[in-house]
Amino acid sequence: MPLTDLITKESMRRMRDYTLMLIILGIIYLMLGIIAILGYVRYKNPKYNANTWQDGNRQVIRIIYNLLKKYVFPIVFELWRFILKLFCWLIGKYIKWWNKKNISKEVNNSLILTDKEYIEIKKRLKDNPFEFPRIGNIYLDDIMKGILRFDILAIGLVSKYKDIENTTIGEIVCSVVIDFYQETRGQPVNVYITVASPIRVQIAIALSEFGSYMLQKELAKANQCDRGILIDTLEEEIDIPEE
């Protein structure tokens, strides 16, 4: 960049700063002048009891302060509160975004079930609590999101479980799946029941930290069973296709 351009830009910047300083000083002197004029008027008017010009100035300053205190300061205070709340809200949003961004999306493939293991879970749910359970949909697309999700369908509950609530159905299924993983993988898993009814239960297993985050977000208003598993007891009536 040519030296003349640098000199010109520097001169313009200094001129802008100088102009701004003159404007600020002008405003200050204007306010002081107005206070002095009003103070002199009060000094010359006997009804204001100002013995000197300075007394008149002090009275004007006191009036201005009281007006600011009554009308301006509350608005400034409320504006400051709003800005502070907005700042805290933005910080909270940023922290959530940062945490979500840094959640690991790496899928633990060892938690994915084989066809035989689906059948084994189905067998364990037979009579506990379902009557003639079978594997329903397996949502393969969710695996990319770090979630292993599948349905168990049944014609109903066995007689000894006929009167249990949907919450209890979800807790029984949770226990069965957790115990299965403990026996076959030797490690605990996060199991979520997103649908629980006598004829259908949907099981979701977190395969990654991101999958667990998504499921917790999905079931943010769900209940919590005694083994720390979130469940949502949605009552859903569906038509079971005949085999």
N, C-alpha and C positions, 0 to 999 in steps of 0.2 A: 504494500500500500504506500503511495507517495507520501512524503513528509508533509507536504502542504495540506493533504486531506486529514492527516492526524492532527495538525495544528488547528485546522478549521473545526473539526469535531470537538477538540478539547476546548476551544474558545466558545463554541455553542453550549457545551455542557456547563462551563463556568458562568456564561450569561444566563442560562436557565436557572442555575442555583442562586445567582445574585438576584434575579427577578423574583424568585420565590421568597427569598429572604426579605426583600423590600416589601412584598405584599404582606407577609406576616407582621413585619414591623409597622406597616401602615395600619393594619387592623388593630394592633395593640395600642398605637397612639390615638387612633380614632376612638376606641373604647375609653381610654383615659381622658380624652378631650370631652366626651359626652358626660362622663362622671364629674369632671371638673365644672362643666357648665351647669349641670343639674344641682351640684353642690352649692355653687354660687347663688343659684336661684333660691334655694332653700335658706341660705344664709341671709339673703336680703329680705326674705318674707318672714315677718315676726311670728306668724302662727306656727312655724316649724321649730321654734326655740333653738336655732343654731347660732351660737354665740360667735363662732368664727367660720371662715370658709372651710377649714379642715373638718369642723363639726358637720357641716353640710355634706361634705364628701363622704364622711363616715356613715351618715344616715342613708345616702344613696347606695353605698356599698352594702349596707345592712339590708336594704329593701331588695336589692338584686339577689343577695344570698338567700333570703327567705323565699323569693320567687323560684329560684333554682331548686331549693330544698323541697318545695311543695309540688312543683310540676315537672322539673327536669330530672332530678336525682332518682325518683321512683321509676321513670321510664328507662333511664340508664341502667338501674339495678335489674329490672326485668329483662332488659336486652342482654345484660351480662349473664344472667341465669340461663337464658335461652341459648346463648353462645356456648356456655359451659356444658349444658345438656347435649347440645348438638355435637360438641367435641367428644364427649364421653360415648355417645352413640356411634360416632364414626370410628373411634378407637375400638369399640366392641366389634363392629362389623369387620374392621381390618384384622383383628385378632382371629375371628372366626374364619375369615378368608385365608389367612396365613396358615392356620392349623389345618384347614381342609387341603390347601395346596401341598402341605408337607406330609399328609397322610400317605403311608405306603400303599401302593396299588398292586404290589407283587402278590400273585395268587399262590397259595400253598396247595400245590397239586396233590399232595399226599392226603388231603382231606376229601378229595373227590371220590365219590362212591363208584364201585363197579356194579355191573348188572347183578351179580350174585349178592352183593351187599344190600342193594335195594330190596331184593327178595328176602334176605335175612331180617331186615328191619320190619318188613311186612309181616313175616312169621311171628316176630316178637310182639307185634301189635294185635295179633289174632287172640281173641278172648281177653285182650288187655288194652283197651276196652272194647275193640270193634268186633263185629260179627262179619266174617268173610271179607276181610280187608283186601285191597289190591292196589297196585301202583297206578296212579293217574298220570297227569302231565308232569314231564320233567322239563323245566324251563332252561334250556341250554344257553340261551342268549344272556341270561343273568350271570353265567360263570365268568364272562368277560368283565363284569362289574364287581367280581369278587364275592358272588353269592351263589350258593348251590340251593336251588329251590325246587321242590317237588310236592306233589299231592298224594295223599292216601285217601282212597274212596272206600266206602263200606255201605252195607245195606242198613246199618244201624249199630246199636250197642248191644252187647250180650246182656242177659237178664240181670245180672248182679250190678251192672252199671247203668241200668235204665234211667235212674232218677238223678244222676250226677249232672252238674252244670257244665256249660261249655268251658268255663275256666278250669275246672278239674280235668276235663278231657285234654286241654292243652298242656297241663302240668304232667299228666301221665305220659303223653307223647314226648314231652321234653326229657323226662327222666329216662325213657327207653332209648332215645337217640344218644343222649349224653353217655349213658352206660355202654352203649354199643361202641362209641368212639373210644371210650376209656379202655375197653377190652381189646379193640383191634388196633388202635393207634397209640395207646398209652399216653394220651394227652387230652386235656379238656378242650372243648370247643364252645363257641357261642352259638346257641341254637335259639331260633325265634319261631314262634307259632303265629303266623299272620292271619290264619283263618281256623276257627275251631268250631265244629258242629258234629252231631252224631253221624252224619253221612260223609263229611269231608273235613280233612285237616290238611293245612298247607304248612310244610316245614321249610324253613330257610336257615341255612348254615353259612356263617361268615367264613370266607376263604382268605380274607385279607383284612388289614386295618380299615381300608376304604369301604369294603363290604360291610364290616361291622358298623362303621359310621353311617352308611346309607340306611341300614336296617334300623338303627336307633332313631334316625331321623324319621323314617317311615312310621315307626311305632312310638313316636314321641309322647302320645297320650295313652299309651297302653298300660295295662296293669303289670305287676311284677309278681312272679310266682316264687315259691319258697326256695328255689335253687338259683335265684338271681337271673332268671331268664324272662325277658319281656314277652308278653303274649297279648294278643288282641282277640277278644272273644266275639268275633263277628258272627252273627247268626246268618247263615246263607243256605237257602234251599236251592238245590240244583237237580236237574234230571240226570240220573246215572244211566248211561247207555248200556243196553243189554249186551253181554258177552256172547 
